[in-house]
Amino acid sequence: MKTILQNLLTRMLFFLFWFVSIVLMFFACSPYAPGAPDAAFPVSFATASVPSEQLPFILADTITPPANPMAPEDLSAFPTYAGTLQIFAADAFNNLNGRYFCGIQLQTPIEIKLSDYETNCYSALYLLDNDSENLVQFDHPLLQFCVVGDTILVTGTPIQISDGIALGIAMRYVQPLHP
């Protein structure tokens, strides 16, 4: 019986020592311990608004090379075309008779050299969605601030469509050209 009481007493002392150690560590590490100075309690946080023109530079600033998913896309490798936003009939394309799509009447025509004796000249570009490369209508998000007759700049990848009958541009960026 004596060994059972000794065993029980030893376990109770160990538990008491463990509990006191935990409590002392909590109060030693906590800024909310009794007697802590008032400076340990946060009362307010300072915030500042970021001007919208600086936001692309702030999002591009990162230490994660080589590509930051928050950084704006580098469009310097893509050509930009200026033209007047128009509605074009798609009668020349298969299965699209009677439908209308967006395009731009170019300010400067594009001449593509096919061979030594043959060239194609395009004075209009059909606007294509960058992801699907389908012809777009005016409900496309990049055209939400544009109306027919606006002079716009379109940056993207030129693509020959319908076996070279027409030229399209897979839009990456659209910007109105203000006089």
Salt bridges, closest charged atoms under 4 A:
GLU73 OE2 - ARG172 NH1 2.57
ASP129 OD1 - HIS140 NE2 2.72
